[in-house]
């Protein structure tokens, strides 16, 4: 599913680096609770009769609007808490890894959920508080009729083994380590400020 593509353009990189800093700070606020229940507070409420929509269905309908809303809510939560947002130079491989989540390929089969010990939800999505941002489809995969973007997600160190176990379980390769898929993009995101 994932193929070698050119690194993202400057505007996308700036947005992803900001999202990475904020996602890492959000994860550090409660390092033992990087959960979907805690992250649910960042999801926009809906007045639609279909209030049972999962984050994946919202992401499939309008990924940019959902990512923007989650980022704004996370930024507000960080400001309210007084949390310090770290500089990229403070990140090392020992603190976590970047995941690429091609959410549109989900099979909704819960296999990854079980293997990740609940870190991924039933639709193969990580908690939205850890989402860094979206990467255009042209950056991450070979030509495809699907033009939905992929998510870049910060995975705290303590959850890396859970994702190592879950990634191979999905036949459609929904999730992959960013440094395995696009090492150039991963290095660009993690380079010192």
C-alpha positions in Angstrom: 0.0 0.0 0.0 2.7 2.5 1.0 5.3 3.5 -1.6 8.3 5.7 -1.8 7.1 9.3 -2.6 8.7 12.8 -2.4 8.8 14.5 1.0 6.0 16.8 1.9 6.2 20.5 0.8 7.2 23.2 3.3 3.7 24.2 4.4 2.8 20.6 5.2 6.1 20.1 7.1 5.5 23.3 9.2 2.0 22.1 10.1 3.1 18.6 10.9 6.0 19.8 13.0 3.6 22.0 15.0 1.2 19.1 15.3 4.0 16.8 16.4 5.1 19.2 19.2 1.5 19.6 20.4 0.7 15.8 20.2 3.8 15.0 22.2 2.9 17.6 24.8 -0.7 16.2 25.0 0.7 12.7 25.5 3.1 13.9 28.2 0.2 15.6 30.2 -0.9 12.1 31.3 1.7 9.6 30.0 -0.1 6.7 31.5 -3.4 7.7 29.9 -2.9 8.2 26.2 -6.3 6.7 25.6 -9.3 7.0 23.3 -11.5 7.9 26.3 -9.3 10.9 27.3 -8.9 11.9 23.6 -12.7 11.8 23.0 -12.8 15.2 24.7 -10.9 16.7 21.7 -13.4 15.4 19.2 -16.1 18.0 18.1 -19.6 17.3 19.3 -22.2 16.6 16.6 -25.8 17.7 16.5 -26.5 15.1 13.9 -28.9 12.4 14.8 -26.1 9.9 14.0 -24.2 10.7 17.2 -22.7 7.2 17.2 -20.3 8.1 14.3 -16.8 6.9 15.1 -13.7 9.1 14.5 -13.0 7.1 11.4 -16.3 7.8 9.7 -15.9 11.5 10.6 -12.3 11.4 9.2 -13.6 9.7 5.9 -16.2 12.4 5.4 -14.0 15.5 6.0 -10.4 14.7 7.2 -9.2 18.3 7.1 -12.1 19.7 9.2 -11.8 17.0 11.8 -8.0 17.4 12.0 -8.3 21.1 12.3 -11.0 20.8 15.1 -8.9 18.2 17.0 -5.8 20.4 16.8 -7.6 23.5 18.0 -9.2 21.6 20.9 -5.8 20.0 21.8 -4.1 23.5 21.6 -6.8 24.9 23.9 -6.4 22.0 26.4 -2.6 22.5 26.5 -3.0 26.2 27.1 -5.5 25.6 29.9 -3.3 23.1 31.6 -0.2 25.3 31.3 1.7 22.4 29.6 5.0 23.2 28.0 5.1 22.3 24.3 8.6 20.9 23.6 10.8 21.8 20.8 11.5 19.2 18.2 15.2 19.1 19.2 14.0 17.5 22.5 12.7 14.5 20.7 14.8 11.3 20.3 13.9 7.9 19.1 13.9 6.8 22.7 10.8 9.0 23.4 8.6 7.6 20.7 8.1 7.1 17.0 6.1 8.5 14.2 3.3 6.3 12.7 1.7 6.8 9.3 -2.0 5.8 9.4 -3.8 5.3 6.0 -7.2 5.3 7.7 -9.1 4.9 4.4 -7.8 1.4 4.1 -9.3 0.1 7.4 -11.2 -3.2 7.3 -13.1 -2.5 10.6 -12.0 -5.9 11.8 -10.7 -5.1 15.3 -7.6 -7.3 14.7 -5.2 -4.4 15.3 -7.2 -3.2 18.3 -6.6 -6.4 20.1 -3.0 -6.7 19.2 -2.3 -3.0 20.2 -3.8 -3.7 23.6 -6.4 -1.1 22.9 -4.1 1.7 21.7 -5.7 1.5 18.3 -9.5 1.7 18.2 -11.8 -0.8 16.4 -11.2 1.1 13.2 -7.3 1.0 13.4 -7.1 4.7 14.5 -4.7 5.8 17.3 -6.2 8.3 19.9 -6.8 11.7 18.2 -4.7 13.5 20.8 -1.6 11.9 19.3 -2.5 12.9 15.7 0.1 15.3 14.3 -1.6 16.1 11.0 -2.4 15.0 7.5 -0.1 14.1 4.7 -1.5 14.4 1.2 -2.1 11.1 -0.6 0.5 11.9 -3.2 3.2 11.9 -0.6 2.6 8.5 0.9 1.3 6.0 -1.7 1.6 5.0 -5.3 -0.9 6.4 -7.7 -4.4 5.4 -6.6 -8.0 6.5 -7.2 -8.2 7.2 -3.5 -7.2 10.7 -2.7 -7.8 10.8 1.0 -4.7 11.9 3.0 -3.0 9.8 5.6 -2.5 10.7 9.3 0.9 11.2 10.9 0.7 10.2 14.6 3.1 10.5 17.5 3.4 7.2 19.4 4.9 7.6 22.9 7.7 5.2 23.7 5.6 3.0 26.1 3.2 2.2 23.2 5.8 1.4 20.5 5.8 -2.3 21.4 2.0 -2.4 21.2 2.1 -1.0 17.7 5.0 -3.3 16.7 2.6 -6.1 17.5 -0.4 -4.6 15.8 1.1 -3.3 12.5 1.6 -6.8 10.9 -1.9 -7.9 11.8 -3.6 -5.7 9.2 -3.6 -7.1 5.6 -4.3 -3.7 4.1 -1.4 -2.0 5.9 -3.4 0.7 7.5 -0.5 1.6 9.9 3.2 1.7 9.2 6.2 3.4 10.9 6.9 6.6 9.0 10.6 6.0 9.0 10.0 2.7 7.2 7.7 4.3 4.6 9.3 7.6 4.1 12.6 8.1 6.0 13.2 11.5 4.4 9.9 12.8 5.7 10.5 11.3 9.2 14.0 12.9 9.3 12.5 16.3 8.2 9.9 16.2 10.9 12.4 15.3 13.7 15.3 17.5 12.7 16.4 20.0 15.2 14.7 23.4 15.2 
